[in-house]
Amino acid sequence: MEPFDFIEMKVPAKAEYVGVVRLSTSGIANRMGFSYEEIEDLKVAISEAMSNATEHAYDDAEGGEVTVGFGLYTDRLEVMVADRGGSFDLSRIKDDIGPYKNNQSVEDLREGGFGLFLIEALMDKVEIKNDYGVIVLMTKYLHENEVDINDDQISTTQ
Protein backbone atom coordinates (compact mmCIF):
# COMPACT_ATOMS: atom_id res chain seq x y z
CA MET A 1 0.00 0.00 0.00
CA GLU A 2 1.37 3.39 -0.98
CA PRO A 3 1.46 6.11 1.66
CA PHE A 4 -1.35 8.64 1.49
CA ASP A 5 1.31 11.34 1.88
CA PHE A 6 5.07 11.26 1.50
CA ILE A 7 7.31 14.06 2.75
CA GLU A 8 11.01 14.16 1.99
CA MET A 9 13.61 16.59 3.25
CA LYS A 10 17.36 16.88 2.85
CA VAL A 11 19.48 18.55 5.51
CA PRO A 12 23.22 19.06 5.80
CA ALA A 13 24.89 16.22 7.73
CA LYS A 14 25.52 18.49 10.71
CA ALA A 15 24.38 18.07 14.30
CA GLU A 16 22.65 21.46 14.31
CA TYR A 17 20.05 20.20 11.82
CA VAL A 18 18.88 17.32 14.03
CA GLY A 19 16.54 19.79 15.78
CA VAL A 20 14.96 20.81 12.47
CA VAL A 21 14.12 17.17 11.74
CA ARG A 22 12.82 16.68 15.31
CA LEU A 23 10.47 19.66 14.89
CA SER A 24 9.24 18.33 11.54
CA THR A 25 8.69 14.89 13.08
CA SER A 26 6.74 16.41 15.96
CA GLY A 27 4.50 18.39 13.61
CA ILE A 28 3.80 15.43 11.32
CA ALA A 29 3.14 12.96 14.16
CA ASN A 30 0.92 15.45 15.99
CA ARG A 31 -1.13 16.02 12.86
CA MET A 32 -1.55 12.24 12.50
CA GLY A 33 -2.90 11.92 16.04
CA PHE A 34 0.00 10.32 17.91
CA SER A 35 0.06 10.81 21.68
CA TYR A 36 2.58 13.06 23.40
CA GLU A 37 4.56 10.01 24.61
CA GLU A 38 4.61 8.46 21.13
CA ILE A 39 5.79 11.74 19.62
CA GLU A 40 8.60 11.92 22.18
CA ASP A 41 9.62 8.33 21.31
CA LEU A 42 9.61 9.20 17.61
CA LYS A 43 11.75 12.29 18.20
CA VAL A 44 14.33 10.35 20.23
CA ALA A 45 14.51 7.50 17.71
CA ILE A 46 14.85 9.85 14.75
CA SER A 47 17.46 11.93 16.61
CA GLU A 48 19.50 8.77 17.16
CA ALA A 49 19.32 7.81 13.48
CA MET A 50 20.19 11.38 12.46
CA SER A 51 23.08 11.55 14.92
CA ASN A 52 24.48 8.29 13.60
CA ALA A 53 24.35 9.66 10.06
CA THR A 54 25.83 13.06 10.92
CA GLU A 55 28.64 11.66 13.09
CA HIS A 56 29.73 8.66 11.07
CA ALA A 57 28.70 8.98 7.42
CA TYR A 58 31.06 11.66 6.18
CA ASP A 59 34.53 13.04 6.76
CA ASP A 60 34.54 16.57 8.15
CA ALA A 61 35.99 17.90 4.91
CA GLU A 62 33.49 15.99 2.81
CA GLY A 63 30.28 17.56 4.06
CA GLY A 64 27.29 15.64 2.79
CA GLU A 65 23.62 15.51 3.53
CA VAL A 66 21.04 13.34 5.22
CA THR A 67 17.74 12.56 3.53
CA VAL A 68 14.71 12.02 5.73
CA GLY A 69 11.48 10.61 4.35
CA PHE A 70 8.13 10.41 6.13
CA GLY A 71 5.55 7.94 4.80
CA LEU A 72 2.19 8.81 6.31
CA TYR A 73 -0.29 5.93 6.23
CA THR A 74 -3.69 5.68 7.85
CA ASP A 75 -2.35 3.30 10.53
CA ARG A 76 1.35 4.17 10.86
CA LEU A 77 4.22 6.54 10.25
CA GLU A 78 7.29 5.23 8.47
CA VAL A 79 10.42 7.33 8.77
CA MET A 80 13.50 6.75 6.63
CA VAL A 81 16.83 8.30 7.48
CA ALA A 82 19.53 7.88 4.85
CA ASP A 83 23.03 9.14 4.39
CA ARG A 84 24.66 9.00 0.96
CA GLY A 85 21.13 8.92 -0.35
CA GLY A 86 19.41 10.63 -3.20
CA SER A 87 15.65 10.72 -3.21
CA PHE A 88 13.81 7.67 -1.96
CA ASP A 89 12.57 5.08 -4.42
CA LEU A 90 10.07 3.59 -1.98
CA SER A 91 9.36 0.37 -3.85
CA ARG A 92 13.07 -0.39 -4.28
CA ILE A 93 13.86 0.34 -0.64
CA LYS A 94 11.01 -1.91 0.53
CA ASP A 95 12.27 -4.75 -1.66
CA ASP A 96 15.86 -4.48 -0.45
CA ILE A 97 15.50 -3.66 3.22
CA GLY A 98 15.59 -6.18 6.05
CA PRO A 99 14.98 -6.18 9.80
CA TYR A 100 17.71 -5.06 12.13
CA LYS A 101 19.14 -8.11 13.89
CA ASN A 102 20.62 -7.80 17.36
CA ASN A 103 23.36 -10.24 16.38
CA GLN A 104 24.70 -7.92 13.68
CA SER A 105 28.12 -6.64 14.57
CA VAL A 106 27.93 -3.13 15.95
CA GLU A 107 30.93 -2.30 13.76
CA ASP A 108 28.89 -3.26 10.68
CA LEU A 109 26.60 -0.33 11.40
CA ARG A 110 29.34 2.12 12.30
CA GLU A 111 29.68 3.13 15.89
CA GLY A 112 25.98 3.86 16.32
CA GLY A 113 25.24 0.54 17.96
CA PHE A 114 23.67 1.80 21.17
CA GLY A 115 21.55 4.22 19.21
CA LEU A 116 20.20 1.36 17.14
CA PHE A 117 19.22 -0.59 20.25
CA LEU A 118 17.44 2.53 21.52
CA ILE A 119 15.67 3.03 18.19
CA GLU A 120 14.53 -0.59 18.25
CA ALA A 121 13.16 -0.17 21.78
CA LEU A 122 11.19 2.97 20.89
CA MET A 123 9.78 1.98 17.51
CA ASP A 124 7.44 -0.83 16.49
CA LYS A 125 9.63 -2.01 13.62
CA VAL A 126 13.18 -1.18 12.54
CA GLU A 127 14.74 -2.18 9.23
CA ILE A 128 18.18 -1.36 7.93
CA LYS A 129 19.79 -1.30 4.53
CA ASN A 130 23.53 -1.10 4.73
CA ASP A 131 25.19 -1.24 1.34
CA TYR A 132 26.06 2.19 0.00
CA GLY A 133 25.60 4.29 3.10
CA VAL A 134 22.93 3.38 5.62
CA ILE A 135 19.16 3.64 5.44
CA VAL A 136 17.25 3.19 8.68
CA LEU A 137 13.51 2.60 8.21
CA MET A 138 11.53 3.03 11.41
CA THR A 139 7.82 2.32 11.78
CA LYS A 140 5.51 3.56 14.52
CA TYR A 141 1.92 2.33 14.46
CA LEU A 142 -0.89 4.70 15.26
CA HIS A 143 -2.89 3.12 18.07
CA GLU A 144 -6.33 4.58 18.28
CA ASN A 145 -7.54 5.22 21.79
CA GLU A 146 -8.05 1.60 22.73
CA VAL A 147 -9.66 2.23 26.12
CA ASP A 148 -13.39 1.60 26.10
CA ILE A 149 -15.38 4.59 27.32
CA ASN A 150 -16.38 2.78 30.52
CA ASP A 151 -13.06 1.08 31.29
CA ASP A 152 -11.59 3.94 33.27
CA GLN A 153 -14.65 4.86 35.29
CA ILE A 154 -15.20 3.88 38.89
CA SER A 155 -18.31 1.85 39.36
CA THR A 156 -21.16 3.72 41.04
CA THR A 157 -23.25 0.65 41.79
CA GLN A 158 -23.83 -0.05 45.47
Backbone as CSV, one residue per row, in Angstrom:
resi,resn,N_x,N_y,N_z,CA_x,CA_y,CA_z,C_x,C_y,C_z
1,MET,0.847,-1.190,0.000,0.000,0.000,0.000,0.885,1.244,0.000
2,GLU,0.609,2.146,-0.906,1.365,3.387,-0.978,0.931,4.317,0.156
3,PRO,1.855,5.156,0.617,1.458,6.115,1.657,0.451,7.113,1.105
4,PHE,-0.419,7.648,1.982,-1.350,8.644,1.487,-0.663,9.993,1.381
5,ASP,0.463,10.169,2.055,1.315,11.342,1.878,2.757,10.918,2.081
6,PHE,3.655,11.511,1.312,5.074,11.257,1.503,5.797,12.594,1.528
7,ILE,6.572,12.812,2.566,7.309,14.059,2.748,8.789,13.702,2.776
8,GLU,9.580,14.428,2.008,11.009,14.165,1.987,11.756,15.469,2.203
9,MET,12.786,15.408,3.039,13.614,16.594,3.245,15.074,16.193,3.280
10,LYS,15.914,17.089,2.811,17.364,16.878,2.853,17.943,17.972,3.736
11,VAL,18.815,17.565,4.648,19.479,18.551,5.507,20.978,18.276,5.477
12,PRO,21.783,19.304,5.702,23.220,19.057,5.796,23.510,18.066,6.926
13,ALA,24.527,17.235,6.725,24.886,16.224,7.732,25.652,16.901,8.867
14,LYS,24.937,17.748,9.587,25.523,18.489,10.706,24.586,18.375,11.900
15,ALA,25.168,18.272,13.073,24.383,18.067,14.300,23.326,19.147,14.498
16,GLU,23.594,20.378,14.056,22.648,21.459,14.312,21.338,21.317,13.531
17,TYR,21.286,20.397,12.572,20.047,20.199,11.824,19.183,19.076,12.390
18,VAL,19.683,18.378,13.400,18.882,17.324,14.033,17.600,17.933,14.607
19,GLY,17.708,19.111,15.204,16.539,19.786,15.784,15.479,20.132,14.750
20,VAL,15.906,20.491,13.553,14.963,20.806,12.472,14.137,19.567,12.138
21,VAL,14.813,18.417,12.066,14.118,17.171,11.744,13.208,16.760,12.909
22,ARG,13.670,16.982,14.145,12.823,16.681,15.315,11.535,17.504,15.282
23,LEU,11.654,18.787,14.962,10.470,19.656,14.887,9.520,19.194,13.790
24,SER,10.075,18.826,12.644,9.241,18.332,11.544,8.528,17.047,11.955
25,THR,9.265,16.149,12.606,8.692,14.887,13.080,7.536,15.160,14.028
26,SER,7.754,16.066,14.967,6.738,16.407,15.955,5.478,16.929,15.272
27,GLY,5.650,17.819,14.310,4.499,18.388,13.606,3.719,17.344,12.829
28,ILE,4.442,16.470,12.124,3.795,15.431,11.318,3.066,14.436,12.217
29,ALA,3.744,13.966,13.267,3.140,12.961,14.160,1.945,13.542,14.909
30,ASN,2.038,14.798,15.304,0.923,15.455,15.995,-0.293,15.543,15.073
31,ARG,-0.050,15.907,13.838,-1.131,16.019,12.856,-1.795,14.662,12.617
32,MET,-1.012,13.585,12.724,-1.552,12.240,12.503,-2.331,11.714,13.707
33,GLY,-2.151,12.342,14.867,-2.903,11.922,16.043,-2.133,11.070,17.027
34,PHE,-0.801,11.045,16.924,-0.001,10.318,17.906,-0.081,11.017,19.258
35,SER,0.075,10.242,20.328,0.055,10.810,21.678,1.370,11.533,21.954
36,TYR,1.365,12.334,23.003,2.580,13.063,23.398,3.745,12.098,23.613
37,GLU,3.498,10.980,24.316,4.565,10.013,24.607,5.089,9.381,23.327
38,GLU,4.185,9.051,22.404,4.606,8.458,21.134,5.437,9.451,20.312
39,ILE,5.044,10.708,20.350,5.790,11.741,19.620,7.190,11.885,20.218
40,GLU,7.279,11.846,21.541,8.604,11.918,22.182,9.470,10.727,21.775
41,ASP,8.883,9.524,21.745,9.615,8.326,21.305,10.112,8.488,19.874
42,LEU,9.234,8.982,19.008,9.609,9.199,17.610,10.770,10.178,17.511
43,LYS,10.691,11.267,18.266,11.747,12.290,18.203,13.085,11.734,18.678
44,VAL,13.075,10.939,19.736,14.331,10.352,20.233,14.896,9.371,19.213
45,ALA,14.047,8.499,18.674,14.510,7.499,17.706,15.087,8.172,16.463
46,ILE,14.396,9.182,15.961,14.853,9.855,14.753,16.126,10.647,15.037
47,SER,16.227,11.231,16.223,17.461,11.934,16.606,18.643,10.981,16.620
48,GLU,18.429,9.761,17.133,19.504,8.766,17.162,19.948,8.392,15.750
49,ALA,18.978,8.167,14.862,19.317,7.812,13.485,20.033,8.977,12.794
50,MET,19.550,10.195,13.036,20.190,11.384,12.462,21.609,11.553,13.000
51,SER,21.767,11.384,14.308,23.084,11.553,14.920,24.077,10.544,14.362
52,ASN,23.624,9.313,14.184,24.481,8.286,13.598,24.942,8.726,12.208
53,ALA,24.017,9.241,11.422,24.348,9.662,10.061,25.282,10.879,10.070
54,THR,25.008,11.848,10.936,25.831,13.063,10.919,27.216,12.812,11.489
55,GLU,27.335,11.897,12.455,28.638,11.659,13.086,29.524,10.719,12.282
56,HIS,28.928,9.747,11.615,29.729,8.660,11.066,29.728,8.540,9.551
57,ALA,28.834,9.226,8.862,28.705,8.981,7.424,29.760,9.696,6.586
58,TYR,30.201,10.843,7.037,31.056,11.661,6.175,32.288,12.140,6.938
59,ASP,33.365,12.367,6.192,34.526,13.042,6.763,34.152,14.509,6.966
60,ASP,34.834,15.157,7.910,34.545,16.568,8.153,34.703,17.408,6.891
61,ALA,35.716,17.106,6.113,35.989,17.896,4.912,34.963,17.620,3.810
62,GLU,34.352,16.459,3.898,33.491,15.986,2.815,32.119,16.657,2.827
63,GLY,31.639,17.032,3.995,30.280,17.562,4.059,29.288,16.443,3.859
64,GLY,28.279,16.675,3.059,27.285,15.645,2.792,25.941,16.026,3.355
65,GLU,24.964,15.210,3.057,23.617,15.510,3.534,22.919,14.235,3.963
66,VAL,21.876,14.431,4.747,21.045,13.336,5.219,19.661,13.556,4.626
67,THR,19.092,12.494,4.080,17.741,12.563,3.526,16.797,11.880,4.508
68,VAL,15.708,12.570,4.816,14.713,12.020,5.731,13.391,11.954,4.986
69,GLY,12.767,10.781,5.016,11.480,10.611,4.353,10.435,10.177,5.362
70,PHE,9.253,10.763,5.249,8.127,10.414,6.131,7.020,9.839,5.263
71,GLY,6.686,8.563,5.487,5.554,7.945,4.798,4.381,7.924,5.753
72,LEU,3.354,8.708,5.440,2.187,8.810,6.306,1.102,7.883,5.783
73,TYR,0.771,6.883,6.571,-0.286,5.933,6.230,-1.438,6.148,7.201
74,THR,-2.563,5.514,6.941,-3.690,5.681,7.851,-3.413,5.062,9.215
75,ASP,-2.565,4.016,9.260,-2.354,3.298,10.526,-0.941,3.411,11.088
76,ARG,-0.038,4.130,10.389,1.350,4.169,10.857,2.119,5.304,10.202
77,LEU,3.256,5.610,10.813,4.217,6.544,10.249,5.504,5.770,10.007
78,GLU,6.005,5.837,8.787,7.290,5.230,8.470,8.280,6.365,8.236
79,VAL,9.410,6.287,8.919,10.420,7.328,8.772,11.708,6.686,8.274
80,MET,12.242,7.230,7.188,13.499,6.747,6.632,14.557,7.812,6.836
81,VAL,15.701,7.394,7.346,16.833,8.304,7.483,17.983,7.682,6.701
82,ALA,18.489,8.422,5.717,19.532,7.875,4.847,20.675,8.857,4.685
83,ASP,21.890,8.345,4.817,23.031,9.140,4.391,23.448,8.613,3.025
84,ARG,24.233,9.344,2.318,24.664,8.998,0.959,23.480,8.831,0.023
85,GLY,22.315,9.257,0.426,21.128,8.919,-0.347,20.668,10.052,-1.230
86,GLY,20.179,9.690,-2.400,19.415,10.632,-3.199,17.983,10.562,-2.706
87,SER,17.051,10.828,-3.586,15.649,10.715,-3.213,15.290,9.251,-3.014
88,PHE,14.229,9.026,-2.264,13.811,7.668,-1.957,12.993,7.078,-3.094
89,ASP,13.394,5.891,-3.536,12.570,5.085,-4.421,11.924,4.059,-3.490
90,LEU,10.714,4.377,-3.043,10.073,3.591,-1.980,9.980,2.111,-2.312
91,SER,9.557,1.783,-3.541,9.363,0.367,-3.853,10.697,-0.378,-3.820
92,ARG,11.770,0.274,-4.286,13.069,-0.392,-4.275,13.577,-0.574,-2.851
93,ILE,13.422,0.444,-2.027,13.862,0.344,-0.635,13.127,-0.799,0.057
94,LYS,11.814,-0.873,-0.128,11.013,-1.907,0.533,11.436,-3.301,0.083
95,ASP,11.835,-3.444,-1.173,12.267,-4.753,-1.662,13.610,-5.170,-1.069
96,ASP,14.478,-4.186,-0.850,15.857,-4.483,-0.448,16.096,-4.496,1.049
97,ILE,15.196,-3.908,1.810,15.499,-3.663,3.220,15.151,-4.882,4.067
98,GLY,15.862,-5.045,5.164,15.587,-6.175,6.049,15.590,-5.735,7.491
99,PRO,15.048,-6.559,8.386,14.981,-6.179,9.798,16.369,-6.071,10.413
100,TYR,16.474,-5.191,11.370,17.714,-5.060,12.130,17.819,-6.250,13.063
101,LYS,18.931,-6.930,13.031,19.143,-8.108,13.887,20.112,-7.739,14.999
102,ASN,19.750,-8.101,16.220,20.617,-7.802,17.363,21.986,-8.458,17.246
103,ASN,22.078,-9.536,16.472,23.363,-10.236,16.377,24.292,-9.620,15.328
104,GLN,23.818,-8.583,14.629,24.701,-7.918,13.678,25.807,-7.227,14.455
105,SER,27.002,-7.300,13.925,28.124,-6.644,14.574,27.876,-5.146,14.636
106,VAL,28.108,-4.573,15.790,27.934,-3.129,15.950,28.825,-2.396,14.947
107,GLU,30.014,-2.941,14.701,30.928,-2.299,13.756,30.337,-2.256,12.347
108,ASP,29.497,-3.249,12.018,28.893,-3.261,10.684,28.012,-2.042,10.457
109,LEU,27.489,-1.485,11.516,26.596,-0.332,11.402,27.248,0.892,12.015
110,ARG,28.529,1.030,11.773,29.337,2.117,12.296,29.301,2.068,13.811
111,GLU,29.599,3.159,14.431,29.679,3.125,15.891,28.341,3.458,16.545
112,GLY,27.278,3.458,15.783,25.977,3.864,16.318,25.213,2.738,16.966
113,GLY,25.904,1.735,17.456,25.241,0.539,17.963,24.236,0.786,19.064
114,PHE,24.608,1.564,20.070,23.674,1.800,21.175,22.445,2.529,20.669
115,GLY,22.672,3.491,19.781,21.552,4.224,19.207,20.568,3.316,18.514
116,LEU,21.086,2.290,17.838,20.203,1.359,17.139,19.390,0.518,18.116
117,PHE,19.988,0.143,19.225,19.216,-0.586,20.247,18.103,0.303,20.799
118,LEU,18.429,1.583,21.006,17.437,2.533,21.517,16.309,2.723,20.505
119,ILE,16.679,2.881,19.244,15.674,3.028,18.188,14.742,1.812,18.185
120,GLU,15.338,0.632,18.280,14.529,-0.595,18.253,13.569,-0.657,19.443
121,ALA,14.011,-0.155,20.593,13.157,-0.166,21.785,11.987,0.818,21.658
122,LEU,12.198,1.916,20.957,11.185,2.973,20.894,10.204,2.818,19.733
123,MET,10.615,2.093,18.698,9.780,1.983,17.506,9.155,0.591,17.429
124,ASP,8.106,0.463,16.636,7.436,-0.831,16.490,8.197,-1.759,15.551
125,LYS,8.888,-1.195,14.575,9.633,-2.007,13.623,10.826,-1.188,13.146
126,VAL,11.984,-1.848,13.030,13.184,-1.183,12.536,13.806,-2.064,11.461
127,GLU,14.091,-1.463,10.323,14.743,-2.183,9.233,15.927,-1.355,8.773
128,ILE,16.965,-2.057,8.313,18.180,-1.362,7.932,18.689,-1.882,6.603
129,LYS,19.113,-0.963,5.787,19.785,-1.302,4.533,21.173,-0.701,4.633
130,ASN,22.165,-1.541,4.466,23.533,-1.105,4.727,24.437,-1.546,3.582
131,ASP,24.249,-0.923,2.421,25.186,-1.243,1.344,25.973,0.003,0.974
132,TYR,25.366,0.940,0.280,26.063,2.190,-0.003,25.492,3.222,0.953
133,GLY,26.191,3.466,2.056,25.598,4.289,3.098,24.637,3.450,3.913
134,VAL,23.868,4.087,4.754,22.930,3.379,5.625,21.556,4.020,5.492
135,ILE,20.545,3.185,5.356,19.156,3.641,5.435,18.528,2.955,6.638
136,VAL,17.977,3.736,7.548,17.246,3.193,8.679,15.775,3.498,8.431
137,LEU,14.958,2.453,8.394,13.512,2.604,8.205,12.845,2.239,9.521
138,MET,12.160,3.214,10.104,11.528,3.034,11.414,10.021,3.177,11.257
139,THR,9.281,2.282,11.871,7.821,2.317,11.778,7.222,2.469,13.164
140,LYS,6.271,3.386,13.286,5.512,3.562,14.524,4.041,3.468,14.143
141,TYR,3.345,2.504,14.755,1.924,2.331,14.460,1.094,3.313,15.264
142,LEU,0.037,3.767,14.635,-0.889,4.703,15.258,-1.951,3.873,15.966
143,HIS,-1.919,3.888,17.286,-2.890,3.120,18.067,-4.015,4.061,18.446
144,GLU,-5.174,3.761,17.910,-6.329,4.580,18.282,-6.537,4.420,19.783
145,ASN,-7.273,5.321,20.355,-7.535,5.222,21.793,-8.259,3.908,22.037
146,GLU,-7.523,2.953,22.613,-8.054,1.600,22.733,-8.834,1.373,24.023
147,VAL,-8.932,2.381,24.851,-9.661,2.231,26.119,-11.142,2.438,25.848
148,ASP,-11.943,1.466,26.254,-13.390,1.603,26.103,-13.855,2.746,26.997
149,ILE,-14.908,3.408,26.596,-15.380,4.593,27.318,-15.645,4.314,28.788
150,ASN,-16.043,3.083,29.125,-16.376,2.785,30.517,-15.229,2.131,31.292
151,ASP,-14.142,1.812,30.632,-13.058,1.076,31.285,-12.363,1.853,32.395
152,ASP,-12.357,3.170,32.289,-11.593,3.936,33.272,-12.489,4.625,34.297
153,GLN,-13.757,4.222,34.332,-14.648,4.862,35.290,-14.812,3.973,36.523
154,ILE,-14.957,4.612,37.651,-15.201,3.883,38.892,-16.679,3.528,38.951
155,SER,-16.935,2.310,39.302,-18.310,1.851,39.357,-19.095,2.627,40.414
156,THR,-20.321,2.992,40.082,-21.163,3.719,41.040,-22.252,2.831,41.616
157,THR,-22.230,1.544,41.248,-23.254,0.645,41.793,-22.963,0.366,43.254
158,GLN,-24.012,0.187,44.032,-23.826,-0.046,45.472,-24.329,-1.392,45.894
